[in-house]
Amino acid sequence: MAAEQKIKELQQQIDELAAEMQGYRQKLFRLHQELKALQNEEVKSQGTEDFSRHSRNTRNFRLENFIGLRLIHFVGIIVLVIGLSIGVKYAIDRQLISEAARIILAYLAGVFLFFLSWMLKRKYQLFSAILFSGAMASLYFTTYAAFVYYGFFSFAVTFLLMACLTIYTVF
């Protein structure tokens, strides 16, 4: 009988703590909504249960978020750059494209990455920033290569283009 009494007492304590935690979750949710309202952000209507589950998941899966949101994108950009480099080197070694075509294609790839990052900016802000960085680096180094290796631009034009790209990237 003593074991049954002890079980009932423990169950009662667990129920009390669960009710207390539910109160804290509701209070946390209300504070979160007030903070969002003060920051003039759109407050999404989420239930307290959804919010508490979300906060638990973000605490438990930080490594997963890092890998899925940051590391995979970084590795993907590196693989893309290496793959493009190998493909371009093959085309150059086999004389498949002229010098002017190389520069034009490199500029087109940079502009394509820029517009892709611009289109994805609202939904995928981090990925968009990575694409934007790749685009600006591509345009910058293409301008450098057009001046140093092929002599397509004068020093003044190259400097002006590189300065404009740098200023635009910073802003």
C-alpha positions as CSV (number, residue, x, y, z in Angstrom):
1,M,0.0,0.0,0.0
2,A,2.8,2.4,0.7
3,A,4.1,2.0,-2.9
4,E,0.7,2.8,-4.2
5,Q,0.5,6.0,-2.0
6,K,4.0,7.0,-3.2
7,I,3.0,6.5,-6.8
8,K,-0.1,8.7,-6.3
9,E,1.9,11.4,-4.7
10,L,4.5,11.4,-7.5
11,Q,1.7,11.5,-10.1
12,Q,0.1,14.4,-8.4
13,Q,3.5,16.3,-8.3
14,I,4.0,15.5,-12.0
15,D,0.5,16.9,-12.8
16,E,1.1,20.0,-10.8
17,L,4.5,20.6,-12.6
18,A,2.9,20.0,-16.0
19,A,0.2,22.6,-15.3
20,E,2.8,25.0,-14.1
21,M,4.9,24.5,-17.2
22,Q,1.8,25.0,-19.4
23,G,1.3,28.4,-17.7
24,Y,4.9,29.3,-18.4
25,R,4.6,28.3,-22.0
26,Q,1.5,30.5,-22.5
27,K,3.3,33.4,-20.8
28,L,6.4,32.9,-23.0
29,F,4.2,32.8,-26.1
30,R,2.4,36.1,-25.1
31,L,5.8,37.8,-24.4
32,H,7.0,36.6,-27.8
33,Q,4.0,38.1,-29.5
34,E,4.4,41.4,-27.7
35,L,8.0,41.5,-28.7
36,K,7.2,40.8,-32.4
37,A,4.5,43.5,-32.3
38,L,6.9,46.0,-30.9
39,Q,9.4,45.2,-33.6
40,N,6.7,45.9,-36.2
41,E,7.0,42.4,-37.6
42,E,4.1,40.3,-38.7
43,V,3.0,38.1,-35.8
44,K,2.1,34.6,-37.1
45,S,-0.7,33.0,-35.2
46,Q,0.8,29.9,-33.7
47,G,-0.6,27.8,-30.9
48,T,1.3,27.6,-27.6
49,E,1.9,24.0,-28.4
50,D,3.5,24.8,-31.8
51,F,5.7,27.5,-30.2
52,S,6.9,25.3,-27.4
53,R,7.6,22.4,-29.8
54,H,9.5,24.8,-32.1
55,S,11.7,26.1,-29.2
56,R,12.4,22.6,-28.0
57,N,13.4,21.5,-31.5
58,T,15.7,24.5,-32.0
59,R,17.5,23.7,-28.8
60,N,17.9,20.0,-29.6
61,F,18.9,20.2,-33.2
62,R,21.4,23.1,-33.4
63,L,24.0,20.9,-35.1
64,E,21.4,19.7,-37.6
65,N,20.4,23.3,-38.4
66,F,24.0,24.2,-38.8
67,I,24.6,21.4,-41.3
68,G,21.4,21.8,-43.2
69,L,21.3,25.6,-43.3
70,R,24.9,26.6,-43.6
71,L,27.4,23.9,-44.2
72,I,25.5,22.2,-47.1
73,H,25.1,25.6,-48.9
74,F,28.8,26.4,-48.4
75,V,29.9,23.0,-49.7
76,G,27.4,23.3,-52.6
77,I,28.9,26.6,-53.7
78,I,32.4,25.2,-53.5
79,V,31.4,22.1,-55.5
80,L,29.7,24.4,-58.1
81,V,32.8,26.6,-58.4
82,I,35.1,23.6,-58.7
83,G,32.9,22.0,-61.3
84,L,32.6,25.1,-63.3
85,S,36.4,25.6,-63.1
86,I,37.0,22.1,-64.4
87,G,34.5,22.5,-67.2
88,V,36.0,25.9,-68.2
89,K,39.5,24.5,-68.1
90,Y,38.5,21.6,-70.3
91,A,36.9,24.0,-72.8
92,I,40.0,26.2,-72.8
93,D,42.5,23.3,-73.2
94,R,40.5,22.0,-76.1
95,Q,40.1,25.5,-77.7
96,L,36.3,25.0,-77.7
97,I,35.6,28.7,-76.8
98,S,37.3,31.9,-77.7
99,E,38.8,34.3,-75.2
100,A,35.9,36.8,-75.7
101,A,33.4,34.0,-75.2
102,R,35.1,33.0,-71.9
103,I,34.7,36.5,-70.5
104,I,31.1,36.9,-71.8
105,L,30.1,33.5,-70.3
106,A,31.7,34.3,-67.0
107,Y,29.9,37.6,-66.8
108,L,26.6,35.9,-67.8
109,A,27.1,33.3,-65.0
110,G,27.7,36.0,-62.5
111,V,24.7,38.0,-63.6
112,F,22.6,34.8,-63.5
113,L,23.7,34.1,-59.9
114,F,22.9,37.7,-59.0
115,F,19.3,37.5,-60.4
116,L,18.8,34.1,-58.9
117,S,19.8,35.5,-55.5
118,W,17.6,38.5,-56.0
119,M,14.6,36.3,-56.8
120,L,15.1,34.0,-53.8
121,K,15.8,36.8,-51.3
122,R,12.4,36.8,-49.6
123,K,12.0,33.1,-49.0
124,Y,15.6,31.9,-48.6
125,Q,17.5,34.8,-47.2
126,L,20.7,32.9,-46.2
127,F,20.9,30.9,-49.4
128,S,20.3,34.2,-51.3
129,A,23.2,35.9,-49.5
130,I,25.5,33.0,-50.4
131,L,24.4,33.2,-54.1
132,F,24.9,37.0,-54.0
133,S,28.4,36.6,-52.6
134,G,29.3,34.0,-55.3
135,A,27.9,36.3,-58.0
136,M,29.8,39.4,-56.9
137,A,33.0,37.3,-56.5
138,S,32.5,35.9,-60.0
139,L,31.9,39.3,-61.6
140,Y,34.9,40.8,-59.7
141,F,37.4,38.1,-60.7
142,T,36.1,38.0,-64.3
143,T,36.8,41.7,-64.5
144,Y,40.3,41.1,-63.1
145,A,40.9,38.3,-65.6
146,A,39.6,40.3,-68.5
147,F,42.2,43.0,-67.7
148,V,45.2,40.9,-66.7
149,Y,45.0,37.9,-68.9
150,Y,43.2,39.1,-72.0
151,G,43.6,42.9,-72.0
152,F,39.9,43.5,-72.8
153,F,39.6,46.5,-70.6
154,S,41.9,49.5,-69.9
155,F,43.2,50.0,-66.4
156,A,40.7,52.9,-65.8
157,V,37.7,50.8,-66.9
158,T,38.8,47.8,-64.8
159,F,39.4,50.0,-61.8
160,L,36.0,51.7,-62.2
161,L,34.2,48.3,-62.6
162,M,35.9,46.7,-59.7
163,A,35.3,49.8,-57.5
164,C,31.6,49.8,-58.4
165,L,31.2,46.1,-57.7
166,T,32.9,46.5,-54.4
167,I,30.7,49.5,-53.4
168,Y,27.6,47.7,-54.5
169,T,28.5,44.5,-52.6
170,V,29.1,46.5,-49.4
171,F,25.8,48.2,-49.6
